[in-house]
Amino acid sequence: MKNILRPALVLFLALTLLTGVAYPLLVTGLAQLLFPDQAAGSLILRDGKPVGSRLIGQNFTDPGHFWGRPSATSPMPYNALASSGSNQGPLNPALADAVKGRIDALRAADPGNTAPVPVDLVTASASGLDPHISPAAARYQAARVARVRHLPLEKVQELVAQETETPWLGLLGEPRVHVLRLNLALEALKPGHAPG
């Protein structure tokens, strides 16, 4: 029995040290060395302090800010610990009710806007964490934001255009606007001054 237990314990300890200590330290060290920004959470800094991540959306509800996609995470929106979609199919009445409620909220925040509501403003992404909206969704909200902030609409639209990211290598993905970065750029605007 002793001949069986000793090699098993030695192998157990060796594999624990190798896979439980050495490998995680090596991978963490390489990540910090080769990808320091990503390893630190892809943080967005303002005045040297983190205000969010490039990878996780935030829940903006003030009419003076651009709003992101709805989040289906719980117990709060954009909860990175509970990344998931709603799992509601197109025939689910709960999805139709949620979309109707989101359209009503957008219309209530901007009653004069009769344009069609972009779909990404009323449907959650698969992860519930998407930090981006389409340029159409940003343009849809531009008049409301300009009115609330007492800014010329053209300046807000110009800011949306400046913050629009193009597809990677011009081919992969869709044009998109990072909501937190757009709102930070908006915060830097002063009434009567040009953006950027």
Secondary structure by P-SEA (a helix, b strand, c coil): caaaaaaaaaaaaaaaaacccaaaaaaaaaaaaccccccccccccccccccccccbbbbbccccccccccccccccccccccccccccccccaaaaaaaaaaaaaaaaacccccccccccccccccccccccccaaaaaaaaaaaaaaacccaaaaaaaaaaacccccccccccccccaaaaaaaaaacccccccc
